[in-house]
Amino acid sequence: MKKLLLGILALVSSITFLGCGVEDQFKADPDSEKLSGVLTEQKLADEANGTHFLTTENGDKVSLRSLQLNLSSEKYLDNKVEVTGFMNEKDGVFEVTMVNAVEVLDGDSEAKSLVEYQNDELGLKLKHFSDWEPKESVGKVSFLQKDQNSEYKTLITIELIAFDAPALLEDEDQVAKFALVDHANENLNFEVVDPIYEKIGVDGLTAMKLEDAKRMIYLLYRPGFIYEIILQYGDAPNEQTDFKQVLADLQVIPFSFEVRDGIIDGLEPIEDIRGAWELPALDMPLTSFESLPYSFKGKYPASWYYAGSKIDGGGVLHHYGFSKDSLGEDNEMISLDILAGSIPSGKEVKLGDKTLVEVDSGDKLTYYFSVAGQNYRISGTTEYKNLLLYMAAGIEDAPEISEMVEKE
């Protein structure tokens, strides 16, 4: 298993998400041309380059793709369209730069309305069509649709699966890549060598796309979990278009955790942490993360996101950001830094066997402390004071992480 982890780590470290080197693949100033015909999606069995087909009036099939446009949009797919672009001479695929709907071919079917669906235990919100029936079970929801015989058949399933990240993985981006590749290979019997990633959902989350003759799968990573989002191929009309509509409206939301006997399923017992460190009450469950280069463990809210990055200069060796949403440039809510320098003097706060130095700047709180000779700084707005104290208390030395890597 250790060799597998290292092999996949080597793979994912060389993987970059969408958009790398695209400009090098095409001519700088291509000559545009227009084509018209019926737009359809390619399937795995087609064994063609591109992602879609355009079937012209004389029956010719032209392979298409677009790096900017959603050709699977409901207004284009399975309808007559006009596309503008150029032929990529390297692989014979028509690169689409513009698309216009010319004629809706499925005009006899009744329009289906979208219904909002939210599942707090799965931590997901989406929209599904009004003629679908959700069927919920533990950690899973299936959407059923009637076939031509008026019998319900499974169309889409979404399942939440726990994933424990190996300690040798450092930041959340690396963990996400490893998690998706590892899950696809170990649990779905795919041999992923060159992963395909797409942006899905309202927030543009990065998901891995897989496909075989029976299903289309999107794997989405969330700290500590993986979502399997699966379309089962059948005879339903426009099934791929409907699936893409679900993916487009999908949102990740905070979990609702059920507390049993003071222990939150699979997470840290808050009361145990509180009692051990003489902390104030906290109304959110925590989970753990580990740092490879600095050999420590920490805690953060289970429904939050985190990301780490190396810092050059400024007295900081490494930085971690935490937020309720996927980390961007301006939505970091709590920061944790590994310091290169010493801890400043100031007001001392006792926290179990730790001594914290508190700096209160009005609307922001910062705590400095040391664990096993390594200096830390954690900060956030005053509304997160209790959480800052829990996270500071949760930092602990973890030499076994370095020992594990050395053994590898």
Residue pairs with C-beta under 8 A, 6 or more apart in sequence:
2 407
2 408
4 182
5 166
5 168
5 178
5 182
5 408
6 168
6 408
8 178
8 181
8 182
8 185
9 168
9 169
9 174
9 178
11 181
11 193
12 174
12 177
12 178
12 181
13 174
15 177
15 195
17 197
17 206
18 197
18 198
18 199
18 206
19 67
22 67
25 88
25 90
26 86
26 88
26 95
27 86
30 85
30 86
30 95
31 86
32 84
32 85
32 86
32 97
33 84
33 85
33 86
33 87
34 82
34 83
34 84
35 54
35 56
35 62
35 82
35 83
35 94
36 54
36 56
36 57
36 80
36 81
36 82
36 83
36 102
37 54
37 55
37 56
37 57
37 62
37 80
37 81
38 54
38 55
38 78
38 79
38 80
38 81
38 105
39 52
39 53
39 54
39 64
39 71
39 76
39 77
39 78
39 79
39 80
39 81
39 83
39 99
40 52
40 53
40 55
40 77
40 78
41 51
41 52
41 53
41 71
41 72
41 77
41 240
41 241
42 48
42 50
42 51
42 52
42 53
42 63
43 211
44 211
44 212
44 213
45 213
46 53
48 63
49 63
49 65
49 91
49 92
49 93
50 63
50 64
50 65
50 93
50 94
51 64
51 65
51 66
51 71
52 63
52 64
52 65
52 71
52 72
53 61
53 62
53 63
53 64
54 61
54 62
54 64
54 81
54 83
54 94
55 61
55 62
56 62
62 94
63 92
63 93
63 94
64 71
64 83
64 85
64 93
64 94
64 95
64 96
65 71
65 93
65 94
65 95
65 96
66 85
66 95
66 96
66 97
66 99
67 95
68 97
69 96
69 97
69 98
69 99
70 76
70 244
70 248
71 77
71 96
71 99
72 240
72 241
72 244
73 244
74 238
74 241
74 244
74 245
75 101
75 104
76 99
76 101
77 238
77 240
77 241
78 105
78 106
78 238
78 241
79 101
79 102
79 103
79 104
79 105
79 106
80 101
80 102
80 103
80 105
81 99
81 100
81 101
81 102
82 99
82 100
82 102
83 94
83 96
83 98
83 99
83 100
84 96
84 97
84 98
84 99
85 94
85 95
85 96
85 97
85 98
86 94
86 95
86 97
87 93
87 94
87 95
88 94
88 95
106 237
106 238
109 237
112 129
112 130
112 131
113 129
113 130
114 127
114 128
114 129
114 130
114 245
114 249
115 127
115 128
115 129
115 130
115 132
116 125
116 126
116 127
117 125
117 126
117 127
117 128
117 134
117 141
118 124
118 125
118 253
119 125
119 136
119 141
120 253
120 254
120 255
120 256
121 139
121 255
121 256
121 258
122 139
122 140
122 141
122 158
122 160
122 227
123 160
123 222
123 252
123 253
123 254
123 255
123 303
124 158
124 227
124 250
124 251
124 252
124 253
125 250
125 251
125 253
126 246
126 249
126 250
126 251
127 245
127 246
127 249
128 134
128 143
128 156
128 246
129 145
129 242
129 245
131 145
131 146
132 143
132 144
132 145
132 155
133 143
133 144
133 145
133 152
134 141
134 142
134 143
134 144
135 141
135 142
135 143
135 144
139 159
139 160
139 161
140 157
140 158
140 159
140 160
141 157
141 158
142 154
142 156
142 157
142 158
143 154
143 155
143 156
143 157
143 246
144 152
144 153
144 154
144 155
145 152
145 153
145 155
145 236
146 152
146 153
147 153
147 234
147 235
147 236
148 235
153 232
153 234
153 236
154 232
155 231
155 232
155 234
155 236
155 239
155 242
155 243
156 229
156 230
156 231
156 232
156 243
156 246
157 228
157 229
157 230
157 232
158 227
158 228
158 229
158 230
159 227
159 228
159 230
160 225
160 226
160 227
161 183
161 187
161 225
161 226
161 227
161 228
162 224
162 225
162 266
163 179
163 183
163 221
163 224
163 225
163 226
164 224
165 175
165 178
165 179
165 224
165 290
166 178
167 290
167 292
167 401
167 404
167 405
168 292
168 401
168 404
168 405
168 408
169 175
169 178
169 292
170 291
170 292
170 293
170 308
171 307
171 308
171 309
172 223
172 305
172 306
172 307
172 308
172 327
173 307
175 221
175 223
176 206
176 221
177 195
179 221
179 226
180 195
180 207
180 208
180 219
180 221
180 226
181 192
181 195
181 208
183 219
183 226
184 190
184 192
184 195
184 208
184 210
184 219
185 191
185 192
188 210
188 217
188 228
190 210
190 212
192 208
192 210
195 208
196 208
196 209
196 210
197 206
197 207
197 208
197 209
198 206
198 207
198 209
198 218
199 205
199 206
199 207
200 207
200 218
200 220
200 247
200 248
200 250
201 220
201 247
201 248
201 249
201 250
201 251
201 252
202 248
202 249
202 250
202 251
203 251
203 252
203 325
203 326
205 220
205 250
205 252
205 326
207 218
207 219
207 220
207 229
208 218
208 219
209 216
209 217
209 218
210 216
210 217
210 218
210 219
211 217
213 233
214 232
214 233
215 230
215 231
215 232
215 233
216 230
216 231
216 233
216 240
216 243
217 228
217 229
217 230
217 231
218 227
218 229
218 230
218 247
219 226
219 227
219 228
219 229
220 226
220 227
220 229
220 252
221 227
222 252
223 287
223 289
223 302
223 304
223 305
223 306
224 287
224 302
229 247
229 250
231 239
231 240
231 243
233 239
236 242
254 303
254 324
255 285
255 302
255 303
257 264
257 265
257 267
257 285
257 302
258 264
258 265
262 269
262 270
262 271
262 272
263 269
264 270
264 285
264 302
267 285
267 286
267 287
267 302
268 285
268 286
268 287
268 288
268 299
270 282
270 285
270 286
273 279
273 286
273 299
273 390
273 393
273 394
274 280
274 281
274 282
276 352
277 351
277 352
277 389
277 390
277 393
278 351
278 352
279 351
279 386
279 389
279 390
279 393
280 386
280 389
281 386
282 386
282 387
282 390
284 301
284 302
284 303
284 387
285 301
285 302
285 303
286 299
286 300
286 301
286 302
286 390
286 394
287 299
287 300
287 301
287 302
288 297
288 298
288 299
288 394
289 297
289 298
289 299
289 300
289 306
290 296
290 297
290 298
290 398
290 401
291 297
291 298
291 308
291 318
291 338
291 398
291 401
292 401
292 402
292 405
293 318
294 317
294 318
294 338
294 374
295 397
295 398
295 399
295 401
295 402
296 371
296 372
296 374
296 395
296 396
296 397
296 398
296 401
297 394
297 395
297 396
297 398
297 401
298 320
298 336
298 391
298 394
298 395
298 396
299 390
299 391
299 394
300 306
300 322
300 334
300 391
301 322
301 324
301 387
303 324
304 322
304 323
304 324
304 333
305 322
305 323
305 324
305 325
305 326
305 327
306 320
306 321
306 322
306 323
306 327
307 320
307 321
307 327
308 318
308 319
308 320
308 321
309 318
309 319
310 317
310 318
310 319
311 317
311 318
311 319
311 337
315 339
315 340
315 341
316 337
316 338
316 339
316 340
317 337
317 338
317 339
317 340
318 337
318 338
319 335
319 336
319 337
319 338
320 335
320 336
320 337
321 327
321 332
321 334
321 335
321 336
322 332
322 333
322 334
322 335
322 336
323 331
323 332
323 333
323 334
324 333
325 331
333 380
333 381
333 384
334 378
334 379
334 380
334 384
334 387
334 388
334 391
335 377
335 378
335 379
335 380
336 376
336 377
336 378
336 391
337 376
337 377
337 378
338 374
338 375
338 376
339 368
339 375
339 376
339 377
341 375
342 375
343 357
343 368
343 369
343 370
343 375
344 357
344 359
344 368
345 357
346 357
346 358
346 359
346 368
347 357
347 358
347 359
347 360
348 355
348 356
348 357
348 358
349 355
349 356
349 357
349 358
349 367
350 356
351 369
351 389
351 392
351 393
352 393
354 369
354 371
354 392
354 393
355 369
356 367
356 368
356 369
356 389
356 392
357 367
357 368
357 369
358 365
358 366
358 367
359 365
359 366
359 367
359 368
360 382
362 382
363 381
363 382
364 379
364 380
364 381
364 382
365 379
365 380
365 381
365 382
365 384
365 385
365 388
366 377
366 378
366 379
367 377
367 378
367 379
367 388
367 389
367 392
368 375
368 376
368 377
369 375
369 376
369 392
369 395
370 376
371 395
371 396
371 397
372 397
374 397
376 392
376 395
378 388
378 391
378 392
379 388
380 387
380 388
